Amino acid sequence: MTLNIKKTAIYIIGFIFLTFFYASISKQILPSSDAVSGLLEGKDIADGNWTLSGWYLSTVSFYFTDIIWYGLASKVFWYGQYQAYCIPAIMYSMVTLMTFYLSKERLSSLWAISFCVALPSGFAVLNVLIPVIHVGTYVSMLFCFIMLDNFSKTRSLISLSLYILVLALACFSDDIIKLLIIAPVAISSVIFIVKTKSPKNLIILVATIFAYVASKIMTMYARAHNWYILPGVPDPTFVAFDDILNNLYLFVKGFLLYSGAFFFGKPPSDITALISVFCFVVMILLLILVAMSVKEIFKTSMINMAICIACIIMIPAYLASNRPIDEWTIRYIVPFFILAPVVIGRSNNSRGWKFIALGVVTTFILFCSIYMHEKKDNSNDIINQIKHTVRQNNLTNGYASFWFASSASIDGDISIAPIDVNRGLNILACNKWLSKNYWYERGGNFIITDDEVMRNITIKEIGNPSKVIDVGDKKIFVYDKNITFNCN
């Protein structure tokens, strides 16, 4: 009992420390319109629109994995910019601690946890410590594995029920969970049903199918009752033959950048280059040990097999699809980095004082590298310039192209709706992506223009402005009338 209390206290202290640590990093990132849209959706939920009716979302809803938590923060506390760094920090702290727990809490695997999860590189930070970027889904994934692990050991109905609930909500919110939980658990449970004839694995398979079916029923209900609209994206296809090498190039480059191991082009005398070389060596060791560990534990239990499949499944999916467009699409491989330490920790390949020493050295070097980076001063960023200028001129509601709309609306006192600038047809229209119909019905009296082409289209569509305000390389057209758009 005393041991459990001490362990719980250690986790609580670790959670608090990591949350403050990650928040201090995340606070330096200026949230984009993609990220801020999640905050605005959460605010709308807190204001009573819990179905997000009238909203155009994006590829998936992120409803229960992310958005609902921003809504709860707005309802229980208040809406504000703090959500853009506090909630991602809380979520990522949970990812780090659950990764440690699933890796059997072995100090000898601390080096892998520090390298892959706990101390992210500057590139990795932009893929995990910003709002609404699948991290809530990774929390759900790890929670599901913990519940399955507990059910396998104790046959606890509470664990099984929580697994079904969280999996159903995650499936409803983010399609990627199908590759991270549904497919791995279904495959491994079927194999172990045949192999061991254990009813436990059959129960897990039925529970997984039940959760998936429940999520589909929830989706049909949401559509039938006019919840949010999902524009989505075209279904992925196999990579074109001529793009195979390009996919491989983007994978290798993105993998190196995410690992902090991209030393290419840096002078050897640069301390950051030496750290990158160190990360490159650790990365090679990680890949070797992951391969050895998968080979060792893959057939030892249904849970271990499912974790191994979930760890590596996104790599062939990435390489074989048309999704990779630049090195930033390596974000689809984040589950590998989260689960690699789990795979290693559950094997016997990372044991002894040598790996503990490696953990101390890795943690120290990566921790120092984070604070070696100069703190970013975003005060003169164009988004902040826009916010300041809009307030200074007593403007409230208006329009801008996507990347300069919601991002400038984060504080809640001004509302800038994204508009679609069709440069082929020379028209302005509603942007049916991370936006709300009400913004266009309500209208606004200014438009932030990016360039001369957009300015000419705006004058053609709306007329000459009564006032023009310069802000950076942009011009704000202010009108004496209310401008609305029909989104039907």
Summary of the structure (lengths in Angstrom):
residues: 488
radius of gyration: 24.2
end to end distance: 61.8
largest distance: 77.5
contacts: 1619
relative contact order: 0.11
helix: 64%
strand: 9%
